[in-house]
Structure formats: structure tokens, C-alpha cells
């Protein structure tokens, strides 16, 4: 999968900025899971073993945006089977 030029520039700028600030370690990707639900049943994933009340929990869009803003990373990944389930 090709990375768009603007995204590559944004990531590069972020890394250079962090280095200039003297940070040796900093987040690069936020793995955001707005829902605990998943339509898959992967054998290596313990998510399907969670109690139903946990699986029904979710983040609001506002909470998701706040997490992205707080983290300040240039890349956000939404893992899982179908994140918009």
C-alpha cells in the first residue's frame, strides 16, 4: 500500500520535531479501538472471551477525537474485524 506524499511529509515533520525537542521516545501510531465488538472470531484474540457487558461498551466520537488530539500522533489506526460495526 503506497503512502501519500503529504502523509509521508507529515510523519517526517513529526519525527524531526520530536528529535529537535530532545525526545528519544515518542508515540508514532495511535491504535484506537472505539468499539469492543468484532465480527471475527480469531483464535489468537481474547476479545471474544470478554463478558457481554464489556463488549457493549464503546467510545463516543467526541472521546475518539479527544484521544487523537491528546496523543498528537500523525497516524491513527483502527484495528479489529469491522471497526464500524
PyMOL Python script that loads the backbone (N, CA, C, O; Angstrom):
from pymol import cmd

cmd.read_pdbstr("""\
ATOM      1  N   UNK A   1       0.846  -1.163   0.000  1.00  0.00           N
ATOM      2  CA  UNK A   1       0.000   0.000   0.000  1.00  0.00           C
ATOM      3  C   UNK A   1       0.898   1.233   0.000  1.00  0.00           C
ATOM      4  O   UNK A   1       1.756   1.385   0.870  1.00  0.00           O
ATOM      5  N   UNK A   2       0.701   2.089  -0.953  1.00  0.00           N
ATOM      6  CA  UNK A   2       1.506   3.292  -1.080  1.00  0.00           C
ATOM      7  C   UNK A   2       1.055   4.348  -0.073  1.00  0.00           C
ATOM      8  O   UNK A   2      -0.131   4.473   0.234  1.00  0.00           O
ATOM      9  N   UNK A   3       2.021   5.096   0.427  1.00  0.00           N
ATOM     10  CA  UNK A   3       1.727   6.190   1.353  1.00  0.00           C
ATOM     11  C   UNK A   3       1.706   7.485   0.553  1.00  0.00           C
ATOM     12  O   UNK A   3       2.605   7.747  -0.246  1.00  0.00           O
ATOM     13  N   UNK A   4       0.682   8.283   0.771  1.00  0.00           N
ATOM     14  CA  UNK A   4       0.584   9.551   0.069  1.00  0.00           C
ATOM     15  C   UNK A   4       1.733  10.453   0.482  1.00  0.00           C
ATOM     16  O   UNK A   4       2.214  10.386   1.614  1.00  0.00           O
ATOM     17  N   UNK A   5       2.169  11.297  -0.442  1.00  0.00           N
ATOM     18  CA  UNK A   5       3.290  12.196  -0.191  1.00  0.00           C
ATOM     19  C   UNK A   5       3.019  13.083   1.020  1.00  0.00           C
ATOM     20  O   UNK A   5       3.902  13.258   1.860  1.00  0.00           O
ATOM     21  N   UNK A   6       1.830  13.640   1.125  1.00  0.00           N
ATOM     22  CA  UNK A   6       1.524  14.531   2.246  1.00  0.00           C
ATOM     23  C   UNK A   6       1.616  13.798   3.578  1.00  0.00           C
ATOM     24  O   UNK A   6       2.113  14.351   4.559  1.00  0.00           O
ATOM     25  N   UNK A   7       1.139  12.555   3.617  1.00  0.00           N
ATOM     26  CA  UNK A   7       1.224  11.787   4.856  1.00  0.00           C
ATOM     27  C   UNK A   7       2.679  11.502   5.207  1.00  0.00           C
ATOM     28  O   UNK A   7       3.064  11.597   6.373  1.00  0.00           O
ATOM     29  N   UNK A   8       3.483  11.157   4.221  1.00  0.00           N
ATOM     30  CA  UNK A   8       4.903  10.906   4.462  1.00  0.00           C
ATOM     31  C   UNK A   8       5.588  12.167   4.981  1.00  0.00           C
ATOM     32  O   UNK A   8       6.425  12.089   5.880  1.00  0.00           O
ATOM     33  N   UNK A   9       5.242  13.323   4.427  1.00  0.00           N
ATOM     34  CA  UNK A   9       5.814  14.589   4.890  1.00  0.00           C
ATOM     35  C   UNK A   9       5.371  14.904   6.319  1.00  0.00           C
ATOM     36  O   UNK A   9       6.174  15.360   7.132  1.00  0.00           O
ATOM     37  N   UNK A  10       4.102  14.663   6.624  1.00  0.00           N
ATOM     38  CA  UNK A  10       3.590  14.914   7.975  1.00  0.00           C
ATOM     39  C   UNK A  10       4.300  14.038   9.007  1.00  0.00           C
ATOM     40  O   UNK A  10       4.679  14.514  10.078  1.00  0.00           O
ATOM     41  N   UNK A  11       4.477  12.770   8.684  1.00  0.00           N
ATOM     42  CA  UNK A  11       5.160  11.853   9.599  1.00  0.00           C
ATOM     43  C   UNK A  11       6.620  12.271   9.764  1.00  0.00           C
ATOM     44  O   UNK A  11       7.139  12.285  10.881  1.00  0.00           O
ATOM     45  N   UNK A  12       7.280  12.609   8.665  1.00  0.00           N
ATOM     46  CA  UNK A  12       8.668  13.062   8.725  1.00  0.00           C
ATOM     47  C   UNK A  12       8.819  14.321   9.563  1.00  0.00           C
ATOM     48  O   UNK A  12       9.742  14.423  10.370  1.00  0.00           O
ATOM     49  N   UNK A  13       7.923  15.275   9.379  1.00  0.00           N
ATOM     50  CA  UNK A  13       7.953  16.524  10.154  1.00  0.00           C
ATOM     51  C   UNK A  13       7.762  16.238  11.637  1.00  0.00           C
ATOM     52  O   UNK A  13       8.442  16.818  12.483  1.00  0.00           O
ATOM     53  N   UNK A  14       6.837  15.346  11.944  1.00  0.00           N
ATOM     54  CA  UNK A  14       6.573  14.973  13.336  1.00  0.00           C
ATOM     55  C   UNK A  14       7.821  14.361  13.972  1.00  0.00           C
ATOM     56  O   UNK A  14       8.186  14.723  15.091  1.00  0.00           O
ATOM     57  N   UNK A  15       8.470  13.447  13.273  1.00  0.00           N
ATOM     58  CA  UNK A  15       9.667  12.787  13.805  1.00  0.00           C
ATOM     59  C   UNK A  15      10.790  13.791  14.016  1.00  0.00           C
ATOM     60  O   UNK A  15      11.441  13.782  15.060  1.00  0.00           O
ATOM     61  N   UNK A  16      11.024  14.656  13.034  1.00  0.00           N
ATOM     62  CA  UNK A  16      12.078  15.668  13.158  1.00  0.00           C
ATOM     63  C   UNK A  16      11.783  16.597  14.333  1.00  0.00           C
ATOM     64  O   UNK A  16      12.683  16.926  15.107  1.00  0.00           O
ATOM     65  N   UNK A  17      10.533  17.017  14.467  1.00  0.00           N
ATOM     66  CA  UNK A  17      10.151  17.895  15.579  1.00  0.00           C
ATOM     67  C   UNK A  17      10.413  17.231  16.922  1.00  0.00           C
ATOM     68  O   UNK A  17      10.953  17.861  17.832  1.00  0.00           O
ATOM     69  N   UNK A  18      10.034  15.961  17.053  1.00  0.00           N
ATOM     70  CA  UNK A  18      10.251  15.239  18.308  1.00  0.00           C
ATOM     71  C   UNK A  18      11.739  15.123  18.624  1.00  0.00           C
ATOM     72  O   UNK A  18      12.146  15.269  19.776  1.00  0.00           O
ATOM     73  N   UNK A  19      12.545  14.863  17.606  1.00  0.00           N
ATOM     74  CA  UNK A  19      14.000  14.752  17.801  1.00  0.00           C
ATOM     75  C   UNK A  19      14.598  16.100  18.205  1.00  0.00           C
ATOM     76  O   UNK A  19      15.459  16.158  19.083  1.00  0.00           O
ATOM     77  N   UNK A  20      14.145  17.184  17.569  1.00  0.00           N
ATOM     78  CA  UNK A  20      14.645  18.518  17.909  1.00  0.00           C
ATOM     79  C   UNK A  20      14.259  18.917  19.331  1.00  0.00           C
ATOM     80  O   UNK A  20      14.971  19.686  19.977  1.00  0.00           O
ATOM     81  N   UNK A  21      13.146  18.402  19.812  1.00  0.00           N
ATOM     82  CA  UNK A  21      12.729  18.650  21.190  1.00  0.00           C
ATOM     83  C   UNK A  21      13.496  17.773  22.182  1.00  0.00           C
ATOM     84  O   UNK A  21      13.288  17.870  23.391  1.00  0.00           O
ATOM     85  N   UNK A  22      14.380  16.918  21.667  1.00  0.00           N
ATOM     86  CA  UNK A  22      15.211  16.077  22.520  1.00  0.00           C
ATOM     87  C   UNK A  22      14.548  14.798  22.989  1.00  0.00           C
ATOM     88  O   UNK A  22      15.058  14.124  23.883  1.00  0.00           O
ATOM     89  N   UNK A  23      13.441  14.467  22.406  1.00  0.00           N
ATOM     90  CA  UNK A  23      12.738  13.251  22.810  1.00  0.00           C
ATOM     91  C   UNK A  23      13.320  12.048  22.078  1.00  0.00           C
ATOM     92  O   UNK A  23      13.406  12.027  20.850  1.00  0.00           O
ATOM     93  N   UNK A  24      13.712  11.060  22.848  1.00  0.00           N
ATOM     94  CA  UNK A  24      14.250   9.844  22.242  1.00  0.00           C
ATOM     95  C   UNK A  24      13.149   8.837  21.961  1.00  0.00           C
ATOM     96  O   UNK A  24      13.257   8.016  21.050  1.00  0.00           O
ATOM     97  N   UNK A  25      12.087   8.911  22.756  1.00  0.00           N
ATOM     98  CA  UNK A  25      10.953   8.003  22.574  1.00  0.00           C
ATOM     99  C   UNK A  25       9.686   8.839  22.508  1.00  0.00           C
ATOM    100  O   UNK A  25       9.492   9.760  23.301  1.00  0.00           O
ATOM    101  N   UNK A  26       8.837   8.509  21.564  1.00  0.00           N
ATOM    102  CA  UNK A  26       7.580   9.235  21.393  1.00  0.00           C
ATOM    103  C   UNK A  26       6.627   8.364  20.588  1.00  0.00           C
ATOM    104  O   UNK A  26       7.066   7.526  19.800  1.00  0.00           O
ATOM    105  N   UNK A  27       5.311   8.558  20.783  1.00  0.00           N
ATOM    106  CA  UNK A  27       4.342   7.740  20.041  1.00  0.00           C
ATOM    107  C   UNK A  27       4.320   8.117  18.567  1.00  0.00           C
ATOM    108  O   UNK A  27       4.487   9.286  18.217  1.00  0.00           O
ATOM    109  N   UNK A  28       4.116   7.144  17.718  1.00  0.00           N
ATOM    110  CA  UNK A  28       4.040   7.388  16.283  1.00  0.00           C
ATOM    111  C   UNK A  28       2.671   7.003  15.729  1.00  0.00           C
ATOM    112  O   UNK A  28       2.175   7.629  14.793  1.00  0.00           O
ATOM    113  N   UNK A  29       2.064   5.970  16.311  1.00  0.00           N
ATOM    114  CA  UNK A  29       0.763   5.492  15.838  1.00  0.00           C
ATOM    115  C   UNK A  29      -0.160   5.298  17.043  1.00  0.00           C
ATOM    116  O   UNK A  29       0.241   4.713  18.049  1.00  0.00           O
ATOM    117  N   UNK A  30      -1.380   5.783  16.938  1.00  0.00           N
ATOM    118  CA  UNK A  30      -2.399   5.541  17.952  1.00  0.00           C
ATOM    119  C   UNK A  30      -3.287   4.411  17.452  1.00  0.00           C
ATOM    120  O   UNK A  30      -3.908   4.519  16.395  1.00  0.00           O
ATOM    121  N   UNK A  31      -3.342   3.326  18.220  1.00  0.00           N
ATOM    122  CA  UNK A  31      -4.228   2.212  17.894  1.00  0.00           C
ATOM    123  C   UNK A  31      -5.532   2.460  18.647  1.00  0.00           C
ATOM    124  O   UNK A  31      -5.622   2.182  19.843  1.00  0.00           O
ATOM    125  N   UNK A  32      -6.521   2.973  17.965  1.00  0.00           N
ATOM    126  CA  UNK A  32      -7.778   3.385  18.578  1.00  0.00           C
ATOM    127  C   UNK A  32      -8.846   2.324  18.349  1.00  0.00           C
ATOM    128  O   UNK A  32      -9.146   1.967  17.210  1.00  0.00           O
ATOM    129  N   UNK A  33      -9.414   1.824  19.437  1.00  0.00           N
ATOM    130  CA  UNK A  33     -10.491   0.832  19.345  1.00  0.00           C
ATOM    131  C   UNK A  33     -11.765   1.448  19.904  1.00  0.00           C
ATOM    132  O   UNK A  33     -12.019   1.344  21.104  1.00  0.00           O
ATOM    133  N   UNK A  34     -12.570   2.087  19.064  1.00  0.00           N
ATOM    134  CA  UNK A  34     -13.781   2.733  19.556  1.00  0.00           C
ATOM    135  C   UNK A  34     -14.850   1.747  20.023  1.00  0.00           C
ATOM    136  O   UNK A  34     -15.700   2.095  20.843  1.00  0.00           O
ATOM    137  N   UNK A  35     -14.813   0.532  19.512  1.00  0.00           N
ATOM    138  CA  UNK A  35     -15.786  -0.498  19.880  1.00  0.00           C
ATOM    139  C   UNK A  35     -15.053  -1.745  20.340  1.00  0.00           C
ATOM    140  O   UNK A  35     -13.949  -2.030  19.875  1.00  0.00           O
ATOM    141  N   UNK A  36     -15.656  -2.480  21.243  1.00  0.00           N
ATOM    142  CA  UNK A  36     -15.101  -3.769  21.635  1.00  0.00           C
ATOM    143  C   UNK A  36     -15.676  -4.891  20.780  1.00  0.00           C
ATOM    144  O   UNK A  36     -15.174  -6.015  20.798  1.00  0.00           O
ATOM    145  N   UNK A  37     -16.724  -4.583  20.037  1.00  0.00           N
ATOM    146  CA  UNK A  37     -17.364  -5.607  19.205  1.00  0.00           C
ATOM    147  C   UNK A  37     -16.490  -5.945  17.998  1.00  0.00           C
ATOM    148  O   UNK A  37     -15.684  -5.132  17.544  1.00  0.00           O
ATOM    149  N   UNK A  38     -16.666  -7.139  17.503  1.00  0.00           N
ATOM    150  CA  UNK A  38     -15.921  -7.581  16.326  1.00  0.00           C
ATOM    151  C   UNK A  38     -16.719  -8.696  15.661  1.00  0.00           C
ATOM    152  O   UNK A  38     -17.316  -9.536  16.335  1.00  0.00           O
ATOM    153  N   UNK A  39     -16.723  -8.693  14.344  1.00  0.00           N
ATOM    154  CA  UNK A  39     -17.465  -9.726  13.626  1.00  0.00           C
ATOM    155  C   UNK A  39     -16.592 -10.937  13.294  1.00  0.00           C
ATOM    156  O   UNK A  39     -17.045 -11.859  12.616  1.00  0.00           O
ATOM    157  N   UNK A  40     -15.365 -10.938  13.760  1.00  0.00           N
ATOM    158  CA  UNK A  40     -14.466 -12.065  13.528  1.00  0.00           C
ATOM    159  C   UNK A  40     -14.327 -12.876  14.811  1.00  0.00           C
ATOM    160  O   UNK A  40     -14.735 -12.420  15.880  1.00  0.00           O
ATOM    161  N   UNK A  41     -13.767 -14.048  14.716  1.00  0.00           N
ATOM    162  CA  UNK A  41     -13.520 -14.898  15.885  1.00  0.00           C
ATOM    163  C   UNK A  41     -12.124 -15.495  15.765  1.00  0.00           C
ATOM    164  O   UNK A  41     -11.958 -16.713  15.706  1.00  0.00           O
ATOM    165  N   UNK A  42     -11.122 -14.618  15.729  1.00  0.00           N
ATOM    166  CA  UNK A  42      -9.735 -15.067  15.575  1.00  0.00           C
ATOM    167  C   UNK A  42      -9.303 -15.865  16.803  1.00  0.00           C
ATOM    168  O   UNK A  42      -9.567 -15.458  17.935  1.00  0.00           O
ATOM    169  N   UNK A  43      -8.650 -16.986  16.583  1.00  0.00           N
ATOM    170  CA  UNK A  43      -8.273 -17.871  17.688  1.00  0.00           C
ATOM    171  C   UNK A  43      -7.251 -17.227  18.619  1.00  0.00           C
ATOM    172  O   UNK A  43      -7.218 -17.558  19.805  1.00  0.00           O
ATOM    173  N   UNK A  44      -6.435 -16.339  18.130  1.00  0.00           N
ATOM    174  CA  UNK A  44      -5.407 -15.710  18.956  1.00  0.00           C
ATOM    175  C   UNK A  44      -5.882 -14.483  19.710  1.00  0.00           C
ATOM    176  O   UNK A  44      -5.120 -13.901  20.482  1.00  0.00           O
ATOM    177  N   UNK A  45      -7.111 -14.086  19.504  1.00  0.00           N
ATOM    178  CA  UNK A  45      -7.643 -12.875  20.127  1.00  0.00           C
ATOM    179  C   UNK A  45      -8.537 -13.246  21.303  1.00  0.00           C
ATOM    180  O   UNK A  45      -9.415 -14.099  21.174  1.00  0.00           O
ATOM    181  N   UNK A  46      -8.317 -12.609  22.442  1.00  0.00           N
ATOM    182  CA  UNK A  46      -9.132 -12.889  23.612  1.00  0.00           C
ATOM    183  C   UNK A  46     -10.391 -12.055  23.680  1.00  0.00           C
ATOM    184  O   UNK A  46     -11.171 -12.184  24.624  1.00  0.00           O
ATOM    185  N   UNK A  47     -10.601 -11.199  22.693  1.00  0.00           N
ATOM    186  CA  UNK A  47     -11.748 -10.296  22.723  1.00  0.00           C
ATOM    187  C   UNK A  47     -13.077 -11.041  22.771  1.00  0.00           C
ATOM    188  O   UNK A  47     -14.020 -10.580  23.415  1.00  0.00           O
ATOM    189  N   UNK A  48     -13.163 -12.176  22.105  1.00  0.00           N
ATOM    190  CA  UNK A  48     -14.430 -12.908  22.071  1.00  0.00           C
ATOM    191  C   UNK A  48     -14.754 -13.541  23.420  1.00  0.00           C
ATOM    192  O   UNK A  48     -15.878 -13.993  23.635  1.00  0.00           O
ATOM    193  N   UNK A  49     -13.780 -13.579  24.332  1.00  0.00           N
ATOM    194  CA  UNK A  49     -13.995 -14.171  25.649  1.00  0.00           C
ATOM    195  C   UNK A  49     -14.461 -13.149  26.686  1.00  0.00           C
ATOM    196  O   UNK A  49     -14.776 -13.525  27.815  1.00  0.00           O
ATOM    197  N   UNK A  50     -14.510 -11.860  26.323  1.00  0.00           N
ATOM    198  CA  UNK A  50     -14.953 -10.825  27.258  1.00  0.00           C
ATOM    199  C   UNK A  50     -16.436 -10.989  27.569  1.00  0.00           C
ATOM    200  O   UNK A  50     -17.201 -11.458  26.726  1.00  0.00           O
ATOM    201  N   UNK A  51     -16.844 -10.604  28.777  1.00  0.00           N
ATOM    202  CA  UNK A  51     -18.282 -10.635  29.106  1.00  0.00           C
ATOM    203  C   UNK A  51     -19.070  -9.692  28.195  1.00  0.00           C
ATOM    204  O   UNK A  51     -18.528  -8.713  27.681  1.00  0.00           O
ATOM    205  N   UNK A  52     -20.336  -9.994  28.005  1.00  0.00           N
ATOM    206  CA  UNK A  52     -21.174  -9.209  27.088  1.00  0.00           C
ATOM    207  C   UNK A  52     -21.254  -7.739  27.471  1.00  0.00           C
ATOM    208  O   UNK A  52     -21.312  -6.880  26.591  1.00  0.00           O
ATOM    209  N   UNK A  53     -21.258  -7.426  28.778  1.00  0.00           N
ATOM    210  CA  UNK A  53     -21.346  -6.016  29.172  1.00  0.00           C
ATOM    211  C   UNK A  53     -20.100  -5.232  28.753  1.00  0.00           C
ATOM    212  O   UNK A  53     -20.183  -4.034  28.484  1.00  0.00           O
ATOM    213  N   UNK A  54     -18.967  -5.895  28.698  1.00  0.00           N
ATOM    214  CA  UNK A  54     -17.741  -5.247  28.211  1.00  0.00           C
ATOM    215  C   UNK A  54     -17.831  -5.055  26.701  1.00  0.00           C
ATOM    216  O   UNK A  54     -17.464  -4.001  26.182  1.00  0.00           O
ATOM    217  N   UNK A  55     -18.318  -6.066  26.002  1.00  0.00           N
ATOM    218  CA  UNK A  55     -18.406  -5.997  24.545  1.00  0.00           C
ATOM    219  C   UNK A  55     -19.378  -4.922  24.068  1.00  0.00           C
ATOM    220  O   UNK A  55     -19.272  -4.456  22.934  1.00  0.00           O
ATOM    221  N   UNK A  56     -20.317  -4.526  24.912  1.00  0.00           N
ATOM    222  CA  UNK A  56     -21.289  -3.498  24.532  1.00  0.00           C
ATOM    223  C   UNK A  56     -20.747  -2.080  24.717  1.00  0.00           C
ATOM    224  O   UNK A  56     -21.360  -1.126  24.237  1.00  0.00           O
ATOM    225  N   UNK A  57     -19.617  -1.923  25.398  1.00  0.00           N
ATOM    226  CA  UNK A  57     -19.058  -0.594  25.649  1.00  0.00           C
ATOM    227  C   UNK A  57     -18.473  -0.008  24.371  1.00  0.00           C
ATOM    228  O   UNK A  57     -18.016  -0.735  23.489  1.00  0.00           O
ATOM    229  N   UNK A  58     -18.495   1.307  24.287  1.00  0.00           N
ATOM    230  CA  UNK A  58     -17.917   1.973  23.118  1.00  0.00           C
ATOM    231  C   UNK A  58     -17.535   3.404  23.465  1.00  0.00           C
ATOM    232  O   UNK A  58     -18.031   3.972  24.438  1.00  0.00           O
ATOM    233  N   UNK A  59     -16.659   3.976  22.668  1.00  0.00           N
ATOM    234  CA  UNK A  59     -16.280   5.378  22.810  1.00  0.00           C
ATOM    235  C   UNK A  59     -17.166   6.216  21.907  1.00  0.00           C
ATOM    236  O   UNK A  59     -17.520   5.796  20.805  1.00  0.00           O
ATOM    237  N   UNK A  60     -17.519   7.390  22.376  1.00  0.00           N
ATOM    238  CA  UNK A  60     -18.275   8.314  21.531  1.00  0.00           C
ATOM    239  C   UNK A  60     -17.310   8.937  20.526  1.00  0.00           C
ATOM    240  O   UNK A  60     -16.098   8.905  20.735  1.00  0.00           O
ATOM    241  N   UNK A  61     -17.829   9.499  19.447  1.00  0.00           N
ATOM    242  CA  UNK A  61     -16.934  10.197  18.513  1.00  0.00           C
ATOM    243  C   UNK A  61     -16.116  11.290  19.207  1.00  0.00           C
ATOM    244  O   UNK A  61     -14.943  11.482  18.888  1.00  0.00           O
ATOM    245  N   UNK A  62     -16.728  12.002  20.148  1.00  0.00           N
ATOM    246  CA  UNK A  62     -16.015  13.056  20.865  1.00  0.00           C
ATOM    247  C   UNK A  62     -14.846  12.490  21.668  1.00  0.00           C
ATOM    248  O   UNK A  62     -13.775  13.095  21.719  1.00  0.00           O
ATOM    249  N   UNK A  63     -15.050  11.325  22.298  1.00  0.00           N
ATOM    250  CA  UNK A  63     -13.977  10.683  23.055  1.00  0.00           C
ATOM    251  C   UNK A  63     -12.852  10.230  22.127  1.00  0.00           C
ATOM    252  O   UNK A  63     -11.677  10.318  22.482  1.00  0.00           O
ATOM    253  N   UNK A  64     -13.209   9.750  20.949  1.00  0.00           N
ATOM    254  CA  UNK A  64     -12.200   9.332  19.968  1.00  0.00           C
ATOM    255  C   UNK A  64     -11.369  10.523  19.515  1.00  0.00           C
ATOM    256  O   UNK A  64     -10.140  10.456  19.477  1.00  0.00           O
ATOM    257  N   UNK A  65     -12.051  11.618  19.170  1.00  0.00           N
ATOM    258  CA  UNK A  65     -11.336  12.820  18.724  1.00  0.00           C
ATOM    259  C   UNK A  65     -10.447  13.366  19.837  1.00  0.00           C
ATOM    260  O   UNK A  65      -9.335  13.821  19.571  1.00  0.00           O
ATOM    261  N   UNK A  66     -10.927  13.327  21.083  1.00  0.00           N
ATOM    262  CA  UNK A  66     -10.132  13.804  22.214  1.00  0.00           C
ATOM    263  C   UNK A  66      -8.882  12.944  22.406  1.00  0.00           C
ATOM    264  O   UNK A  66      -7.812  13.467  22.716  1.00  0.00           O
ATOM    265  N   UNK A  67      -9.011  11.637  22.224  1.00  0.00           N
ATOM    266  CA  UNK A  67      -7.861  10.736  22.355  1.00  0.00           C
ATOM    267  C   UNK A  67      -6.820  11.029  21.285  1.00  0.00           C
ATOM    268  O   UNK A  67      -5.621  11.041  21.562  1.00  0.00           O
ATOM    269  N   UNK A  68      -7.282  11.266  20.062  1.00  0.00           N
ATOM    270  CA  UNK A  68      -6.363  11.586  18.964  1.00  0.00           C
ATOM    271  C   UNK A  68      -5.650  12.902  19.253  1.00  0.00           C
ATOM    272  O   UNK A  68      -4.437  13.009  19.072  1.00  0.00           O
ATOM    273  N   UNK A  69      -6.399  13.897  19.700  1.00  0.00           N
ATOM    274  CA  UNK A  69      -5.811  15.208  19.994  1.00  0.00           C
ATOM    275  C   UNK A  69      -4.814  15.115  21.145  1.00  0.00           C
ATOM    276  O   UNK A  69      -3.736  15.707  21.085  1.00  0.00           O
ATOM    277  N   UNK A  70      -5.172  14.374  22.193  1.00  0.00           N
ATOM    278  CA  UNK A  70      -4.292  14.231  23.352  1.00  0.00           C
ATOM    279  C   UNK A  70      -2.989  13.534  22.987  1.00  0.00           C
ATOM    280  O   UNK A  70      -1.919  13.930  23.450  1.00  0.00           O
ATOM    281  N   UNK A  71      -3.074  12.507  22.169  1.00  0.00           N
ATOM    282  CA  UNK A  71      -1.895  11.732  21.791  1.00  0.00           C
ATOM    283  C   UNK A  71      -0.997  12.519  20.836  1.00  0.00           C
ATOM    284  O   UNK A  71       0.229  12.464  20.940  1.00  0.00           O
ATOM    285  N   UNK A  72      -1.611  13.247  19.910  1.00  0.00           N
ATOM    286  CA  UNK A  72      -0.850  14.090  18.998  1.00  0.00           C
ATOM    287  C   UNK A  72      -0.039  13.363  17.943  1.00  0.00           C
ATOM    288  O   UNK A  72       0.881  13.945  17.369  1.00  0.00           O
ATOM    289  N   UNK A  73      -0.354  12.118  17.677  1.00  0.00           N
ATOM    290  CA  UNK A  73       0.412  11.347  16.699  1.00  0.00           C
ATOM    291  C   UNK A  73      -0.058  11.647  15.275  1.00  0.00           C
ATOM    292  O   UNK A  73      -1.191  12.081  15.071  1.00  0.00           O
ATOM    293  N   UNK A  74       0.815  11.414  14.294  1.00  0.00           N
ATOM    294  CA  UNK A  74       0.425  11.673  12.912  1.00  0.00           C
ATOM    295  C   UNK A  74      -0.378  10.550  12.261  1.00  0.00           C
ATOM    296  O   UNK A  74      -0.960  10.751  11.195  1.00  0.00           O
ATOM    297  N   UNK A  75      -0.421   9.366  12.884  1.00  0.00           N
ATOM    298  CA  UNK A  75      -1.101   8.218  12.286  1.00  0.00           C
ATOM    299  C   UNK A  75      -2.056   7.602  13.314  1.00  0.00           C
ATOM    300  O   UNK A  75      -1.678   7.359  14.460  1.00  0.00           O
ATOM    301  N   UNK A  76      -3.294   7.356  12.887  1.00  0.00           N
ATOM    302  CA  UNK A  76      -4.284   6.695  13.738  1.00  0.00           C
ATOM    303  C   UNK A  76      -4.749   5.436  13.014  1.00  0.00           C
ATOM    304  O   UNK A  76      -5.161   5.492  11.855  1.00  0.00           O
ATOM    305  N   UNK A  77      -4.679   4.304  13.706  1.00  0.00           N
ATOM    306  CA  UNK A  77      -5.114   3.033  13.143  1.00  0.00           C
ATOM    307  C   UNK A  77      -6.297   2.524  13.958  1.00  0.00           C
ATOM    308  O   UNK A  77      -6.286   2.571  15.188  1.00  0.00           O
ATOM    309  N   UNK A  78      -7.313   2.040  13.259  1.00  0.00           N
ATOM    310  CA  UNK A  78      -8.478   1.462  13.927  1.00  0.00           C
ATOM    311  C   UNK A  78      -8.435  -0.042  13.672  1.00  0.00           C
ATOM    312  O   UNK A  78      -8.852  -0.500  12.609  1.00  0.00           O
ATOM    313  N   UNK A  79      -7.926  -0.828  14.653  1.00  0.00           N
ATOM    314  CA  UNK A  79      -7.779  -2.269  14.455  1.00  0.00           C
ATOM    315  C   UNK A  79      -9.077  -3.021  14.703  1.00  0.00           C
ATOM    316  O   UNK A  79     -10.067  -2.449  15.159  1.00  0.00           O
ATOM    317  N   UNK A  80      -9.056  -4.290  14.400  1.00  0.00           N
ATOM    318  CA  UNK A  80     -10.204  -5.156  14.664  1.00  0.00           C
ATOM    319  C   UNK A  80     -10.831  -5.645  13.383  1.00  0.00           C
ATOM    320  O   UNK A  80     -10.391  -5.300  12.286  1.00  0.00           O
ATOM    321  N   UNK A  81     -11.855  -6.444  13.530  1.00  0.00           N
ATOM    322  CA  UNK A  81     -12.552  -7.002  12.373  1.00  0.00           C
ATOM    323  C   UNK A  81     -13.212  -5.920  11.551  1.00  0.00           C
ATOM    324  O   UNK A  81     -12.745  -5.587  10.462  1.00  0.00           O
ATOM    325  N   UNK A  82     -14.284  -5.375  12.059  1.00  0.00           N
ATOM    326  CA  UNK A  82     -15.002  -4.301  11.365  1.00  0.00           C
ATOM    327  C   UNK A  82     -15.195  -3.174  12.370  1.00  0.00           C
ATOM    328  O   UNK A  82     -16.131  -3.230  13.167  1.00  0.00           O
ATOM    329  N   UNK A  83     -14.335  -2.141  12.360  1.00  0.00           N
ATOM    330  CA  UNK A  83     -14.391  -1.097  13.377  1.00  0.00           C
ATOM    331  C   UNK A  83     -15.653  -0.247  13.342  1.00  0.00           C
ATOM    332  O   UNK A  83     -15.929   0.467  14.306  1.00  0.00           O
ATOM    333  N   UNK A  84     -16.420  -0.302  12.271  1.00  0.00           N
ATOM    334  CA  UNK A  84     -17.642   0.491  12.175  1.00  0.00           C
ATOM    335  C   UNK A  84     -18.889  -0.362  12.382  1.00  0.00           C
ATOM    336  O   UNK A  84     -19.989   0.046  12.010  1.00  0.00           O
ATOM    337  N   UNK A  85     -18.725  -1.537  12.971  1.00  0.00           N
ATOM    338  CA  UNK A  85     -19.811  -2.483  13.195  1.00  0.00           C
ATOM    339  C   UNK A  85     -20.922  -1.859  14.015  1.00  0.00           C
ATOM    340  O   UNK A  85     -21.923  -2.516  14.301  1.00  0.00           O
TER     341      UNK A  85
END
""", "prot")
cmd.dss("prot")
cmd.show_as("cartoon", "prot")
cmd.util.cbc("prot")
cmd.orient("prot")
